[in-house]
Amino acid sequence: MSLDLTRLFDCEGEVKEFSCQLDLSGVKRWGSGLFSGPVEVTGRAENRSGIVSVRYAADFVLDVVCDRCLTPLTRPQHMEFSHILVLSLNREENDEFIVIPDGQLDLAELATADILLELPTSMVCDPGCKGLCPVCGANLNEGDCGCEQKQTDSRLDKLRELLREQ
């Protein structure tokens, strides 16, 4: 979705409200989709004292699996973002502003980037998740699997011998 903000840059005090649904079903993490439905975006762009800013909220449902135990997770999310918009920059490479030289803001691109940057790198069902057994693959949150957990790495045998001698 593209927002035409050219009038906003010309008129101090101008406000433009917006609301839309974004289809981010093509966005994937580890080969599977992240979003179980559309992303609801609502916000406003305004020119206050000659400074154009955009503030918006994104509401969506994440559909992921726990990174430790592979349990499916469905989590509703609410995120809020704000940016300052400019038509051009005097200096090069300034990440504080979003440059839209033609006055057209690609809201879908902006919201997608903002949401993906704010998502946690690791999704867990619970901070105390025990994960899967490295031997049999059983979910350790459901109980002890009974496997012999103490496996040693044969490459470290010489080091163990040296530690026993001391």
C-alpha positions as CSV (number, residue, x, y, z in Angstrom):
1,M,0.0,0.0,0.0
2,S,1.4,3.4,-1.0
3,L,0.5,6.6,0.9
4,D,0.5,9.9,-1.0
5,L,2.0,12.4,1.4
6,T,2.9,15.2,-1.0
7,R,0.2,17.5,0.4
8,L,1.4,16.7,3.9
9,F,4.8,18.1,3.1
10,D,3.3,21.3,1.7
11,C,0.8,22.1,4.5
12,E,1.9,22.6,8.0
13,G,-0.6,21.2,10.5
14,E,-2.0,18.7,7.9
15,V,-2.9,15.2,9.2
16,K,-3.6,12.0,7.3
17,E,-5.0,9.0,9.0
18,F,-4.7,5.5,7.5
19,S,-5.7,1.9,8.1
20,C,-5.1,-1.2,6.1
21,Q,-4.5,-4.9,6.1
22,L,-1.2,-6.2,4.8
23,D,-0.8,-9.7,3.4
24,L,2.6,-11.0,4.7
25,S,1.9,-14.6,4.2
26,G,4.9,-14.8,1.9
27,V,7.3,-13.9,4.7
28,K,9.0,-17.1,6.0
29,R,11.3,-18.1,8.8
30,W,13.2,-21.4,8.5
31,G,10.9,-22.3,5.5
32,S,7.6,-21.8,7.2
33,G,5.3,-18.8,7.3
34,L,5.3,-16.4,10.3
35,F,1.9,-14.8,10.1
36,S,-1.4,-16.7,10.5
37,G,-3.5,-13.9,9.0
38,P,-3.2,-10.4,7.7
39,V,-1.4,-7.6,9.6
40,E,-3.7,-4.8,10.7
41,V,-1.9,-1.4,10.4
42,T,-3.5,1.8,11.7
43,G,-1.8,5.1,12.1
44,R,-1.4,8.7,11.2
45,A,1.0,10.9,9.3
46,E,1.2,14.5,10.3
47,N,3.1,17.7,9.6
48,R,3.8,19.4,12.9
49,S,5.9,22.6,12.6
50,G,7.2,21.6,9.3
51,I,8.4,18.1,10.5
52,V,6.5,15.2,8.9
53,S,6.2,12.1,11.1
54,V,4.4,8.9,10.8
55,R,3.2,6.8,13.7
56,Y,1.4,3.5,13.4
57,A,0.5,0.3,15.2
58,A,0.7,-3.2,13.8
59,D,-1.5,-6.0,15.1
60,F,-1.0,-9.6,14.0
61,V,-0.8,-13.2,15.1
62,L,2.5,-15.1,14.9
63,D,2.3,-18.7,13.9
64,V,5.7,-20.3,14.8
65,V,7.2,-23.3,16.6
66,C,9.3,-23.2,19.8
67,D,13.0,-23.2,18.9
68,R,13.8,-25.7,21.8
69,C,11.0,-28.2,21.8
70,L,9.2,-27.6,18.4
71,T,5.8,-27.1,20.0
72,P,3.5,-25.0,17.7
73,L,2.9,-21.5,19.1
74,T,0.3,-18.9,18.2
75,R,1.0,-15.5,19.7
76,P,-0.9,-12.3,19.2
77,Q,1.4,-9.3,18.8
78,H,1.0,-5.5,19.0
79,M,3.8,-3.3,17.9
80,E,4.1,0.5,17.6
81,F,6.5,2.4,15.4
82,S,7.3,6.0,14.6
83,H,9.5,7.6,11.9
84,I,10.4,11.1,10.6
85,L,10.0,11.5,6.9
86,V,11.9,13.8,4.6
87,L,11.9,14.5,0.9
88,S,15.7,14.7,0.8
89,L,18.8,14.8,3.0
90,N,21.6,17.3,3.1
91,R,24.1,14.8,4.4
92,E,24.6,11.3,3.2
93,E,23.8,8.2,5.2
94,N,21.5,9.2,7.9
95,D,19.4,6.4,9.4
96,E,17.3,8.7,11.6
97,F,15.1,9.8,8.7
98,I,13.2,8.0,5.9
99,V,13.7,9.6,2.6
100,I,10.7,9.6,0.2
101,P,11.7,11.9,-2.6
102,D,8.5,11.6,-4.5
103,G,6.2,12.0,-1.5
104,Q,5.0,8.4,-1.8
105,L,5.5,6.2,1.3
106,D,5.4,2.4,0.7
107,L,3.7,1.4,3.9
108,A,3.8,-2.3,3.2
109,E,7.6,-2.2,2.8
110,L,8.1,0.0,5.9
111,A,5.8,-2.1,8.1
112,T,7.4,-5.4,7.0
113,A,10.9,-4.1,7.7
114,D,9.8,-2.7,11.1
115,I,8.0,-5.9,12.2
116,L,10.8,-8.2,11.1
117,L,13.4,-6.1,12.9
118,E,11.4,-6.2,16.1
119,L,10.7,-9.9,16.2
120,P,12.8,-11.9,18.7
121,T,15.5,-14.0,17.1
122,S,14.5,-17.0,19.2
123,M,11.0,-18.1,19.9
124,V,10.4,-20.3,23.0
125,C,7.2,-21.5,24.5
126,D,8.4,-20.8,28.0
127,P,11.7,-19.3,29.3
128,G,12.2,-22.6,31.3
129,C,11.6,-24.8,28.2
130,K,13.8,-28.0,28.5
131,G,13.8,-28.7,24.8
132,L,14.2,-32.1,23.2
133,C,16.3,-35.1,24.3
134,P,19.5,-35.2,22.2
135,V,19.4,-39.0,22.2
136,C,15.8,-40.0,21.4
137,G,14.1,-36.6,20.6
138,A,11.5,-36.8,23.3
139,N,10.0,-33.5,24.6
140,L,11.6,-33.1,28.0
141,N,8.9,-30.7,29.1
142,E,6.5,-33.6,29.2
143,G,8.7,-35.7,31.5
144,D,12.0,-37.5,31.7
145,C,12.6,-39.9,28.7
146,G,14.9,-42.3,30.6
147,C,17.8,-42.1,28.1
148,E,21.4,-42.1,29.2
149,Q,22.1,-38.4,29.0
150,K,25.7,-38.5,29.8
151,Q,27.4,-38.9,26.5
152,T,31.1,-38.0,26.2
153,D,33.0,-36.7,23.3
154,S,35.9,-39.1,22.5
155,R,38.0,-36.2,21.2
156,L,38.2,-34.9,24.8
157,D,39.5,-38.1,26.3
158,K,43.1,-36.9,26.5
159,L,42.1,-33.8,28.3
160,R,40.1,-35.8,30.8
161,E,43.2,-38.0,31.5
162,L,45.3,-34.9,32.1
163,L,42.8,-33.5,34.5
164,R,42.6,-36.8,36.5
165,E,46.5,-36.9,36.8
166,Q,46.5,-33.5,38.7
